[in-house]
Amino acid sequence: MKKLHIKKGDIVIVNAGTDKGQEGKVLEVFPAAQRAIVEGVNMISKHTKPNSENPQGGILKKEAPIHISNLNLKDPGTGKATRIGRKVGDDGKLVRYSKKSGEEIK
């Protein structure tokens, strides 16, 4: 499976679609589907029947997966959207870095 440029816990900026310009934290990543769930982005209304968890039922607002091609990582230095590169770090492992500022991403 191909490595993705975003991981769970990253702060990302949406660069396309109806939520363009919004930013949020990545809650979950689906590598096989090339999609991710971002906090507060791509909200949908889900109609639910009453059950033990939600005895009232009704309409719930929740995040839907968004394609990762529509997401860019937020640069830790400048705060703007950036592309990601990979290089060998000091400890011999691959680390991600910002193409804009050259800063290493944790």
C-alpha positions as a Markdown table, in Angstrom:
| # | Residue | x | y | z |
|---|---|---|---|---|
| 1 | Met | 0.0 | 0.0 | 0.0 |
| 2 | Lys | 1.3 | 3.5 | -0.9 |
| 3 | Lys | 2.3 | 5.8 | 1.9 |
| 4 | Leu | 0.1 | 8.9 | 2.3 |
| 5 | His | 1.2 | 12.5 | 3.0 |
| 6 | Ile | -1.1 | 12.9 | 6.0 |
| 7 | Lys | -1.4 | 11.0 | 9.2 |
| 8 | Lys | -3.9 | 10.9 | 12.1 |
| 9 | Gly | -3.4 | 13.9 | 14.3 |
| 10 | Asp | -2.1 | 16.3 | 11.6 |
| 11 | Ile | -3.5 | 19.7 | 11.1 |
| 12 | Val | -4.6 | 20.1 | 7.5 |
| 13 | Ile | -6.1 | 22.7 | 5.2 |
| 14 | Val | -8.8 | 21.9 | 2.6 |
| 15 | Asn | -7.7 | 23.1 | -0.8 |
| 16 | Ala | -10.7 | 22.1 | -3.0 |
| 17 | Gly | -14.4 | 21.6 | -2.7 |
| 18 | Thr | -17.2 | 23.2 | -0.7 |
| 19 | Asp | -15.1 | 23.4 | 2.4 |
| 20 | Lys | -12.1 | 25.1 | 0.7 |
| 21 | Gly | -10.0 | 27.1 | 3.1 |
| 22 | Gln | -11.2 | 25.3 | 6.3 |
| 23 | Glu | -8.7 | 23.7 | 8.5 |
| 24 | Gly | -9.0 | 20.9 | 11.1 |
| 25 | Lys | -7.3 | 17.9 | 12.8 |
| 26 | Val | -7.3 | 14.6 | 11.0 |
| 27 | Leu | -9.3 | 12.1 | 13.1 |
| 28 | Glu | -9.0 | 9.0 | 11.0 |
| 29 | Val | -7.3 | 7.9 | 7.7 |
| 30 | Phe | -8.4 | 5.2 | 5.3 |
| 31 | Pro | -5.4 | 4.4 | 3.2 |
| 32 | Ala | -7.2 | 1.8 | 1.0 |
| 33 | Ala | -9.8 | 4.3 | 0.0 |
| 34 | Gln | -7.4 | 7.3 | -0.1 |
| 35 | Arg | -9.7 | 9.3 | 2.2 |
| 36 | Ala | -9.6 | 10.9 | 5.7 |
| 37 | Ile | -12.0 | 12.3 | 8.2 |
| 38 | Val | -11.2 | 15.9 | 9.3 |
| 39 | Glu | -12.7 | 17.5 | 12.3 |
| 40 | Gly | -15.4 | 20.0 | 11.4 |
| 41 | Val | -15.0 | 19.5 | 7.6 |
| 42 | Asn | -17.5 | 17.8 | 5.1 |
| 43 | Met | -20.3 | 17.7 | 7.6 |
| 44 | Ile | -23.4 | 15.5 | 6.7 |
| 45 | Ser | -26.8 | 15.0 | 8.3 |
| 46 | Lys | -27.4 | 11.4 | 9.4 |
| 47 | His | -30.9 | 10.4 | 10.2 |
| 48 | Thr | -31.0 | 7.9 | 13.0 |
| 49 | Lys | -33.7 | 5.7 | 14.5 |
| 50 | Pro | -34.1 | 5.7 | 18.3 |
| 51 | Asn | -31.8 | 3.2 | 20.0 |
| 52 | Ser | -30.2 | 2.6 | 23.4 |
| 53 | Glu | -27.4 | 5.1 | 22.8 |
| 54 | Asn | -29.7 | 7.8 | 21.4 |
| 55 | Pro | -33.3 | 7.1 | 22.7 |
| 56 | Gln | -34.7 | 10.2 | 21.0 |
| 57 | Gly | -33.3 | 9.4 | 17.5 |
| 58 | Gly | -33.4 | 12.3 | 15.0 |
| 59 | Ile | -30.8 | 14.0 | 12.8 |
| 60 | Leu | -27.1 | 13.9 | 13.8 |
| 61 | Lys | -24.4 | 16.1 | 12.2 |
| 62 | Lys | -21.1 | 14.2 | 11.6 |
| 63 | Glu | -18.0 | 14.4 | 9.5 |
| 64 | Ala | -17.8 | 12.4 | 6.3 |
| 65 | Pro | -14.6 | 11.2 | 4.7 |
| 66 | Ile | -12.9 | 13.6 | 2.2 |
| 67 | His | -10.4 | 12.6 | -0.5 |
| 68 | Ile | -6.7 | 13.2 | 0.5 |
| 69 | Ser | -6.0 | 14.9 | -2.7 |
| 70 | Asn | -8.1 | 17.8 | -1.4 |
| 71 | Leu | -6.0 | 18.2 | 1.7 |
| 72 | Asn | -2.7 | 19.9 | 2.3 |
| 73 | Leu | -0.7 | 19.8 | 5.5 |
| 74 | Lys | -0.5 | 23.1 | 7.5 |
| 75 | Asp | 3.2 | 24.3 | 7.6 |
| 76 | Pro | 4.3 | 24.4 | 11.2 |
| 77 | Gly | 6.4 | 27.5 | 10.5 |
| 78 | Thr | 4.3 | 29.8 | 8.3 |
| 79 | Gly | 0.8 | 28.4 | 9.0 |
| 80 | Lys | 0.0 | 28.1 | 5.3 |
| 81 | Ala | -0.7 | 25.0 | 3.2 |
| 82 | Thr | 2.5 | 23.1 | 2.1 |
| 83 | Arg | 3.5 | 19.9 | 0.3 |
| 84 | Ile | 5.4 | 17.1 | 2.0 |
| 85 | Gly | 8.7 | 15.6 | 1.3 |
| 86 | Arg | 10.5 | 12.6 | 2.9 |
| 87 | Lys | 14.2 | 12.5 | 3.8 |
| 88 | Val | 16.5 | 10.4 | 6.0 |
| 89 | Gly | 16.7 | 12.1 | 9.4 |
| 90 | Asp | 19.6 | 12.1 | 12.0 |
| 91 | Asp | 18.6 | 8.8 | 13.4 |
| 92 | Gly | 18.5 | 7.0 | 10.0 |
| 93 | Lys | 14.7 | 6.9 | 9.8 |
| 94 | Leu | 12.5 | 8.6 | 7.2 |
| 95 | Val | 11.1 | 11.9 | 8.4 |
| 96 | Arg | 8.5 | 14.2 | 6.8 |
| 97 | Tyr | 9.5 | 17.8 | 6.0 |
| 98 | Ser | 7.7 | 20.9 | 4.7 |
| 99 | Lys | 8.6 | 21.8 | 1.1 |
| 100 | Lys | 7.9 | 25.4 | 1.8 |
| 101 | Ser | 9.9 | 26.1 | 4.9 |
| 102 | Gly | 12.1 | 23.0 | 5.0 |
| 103 | Glu | 11.1 | 22.4 | 8.6 |
| 104 | Glu | 10.8 | 18.9 | 9.9 |
| 105 | Ile | 7.2 | 17.6 | 10.7 |
| 106 | Lys | 6.8 | 15.6 | 13.8 |
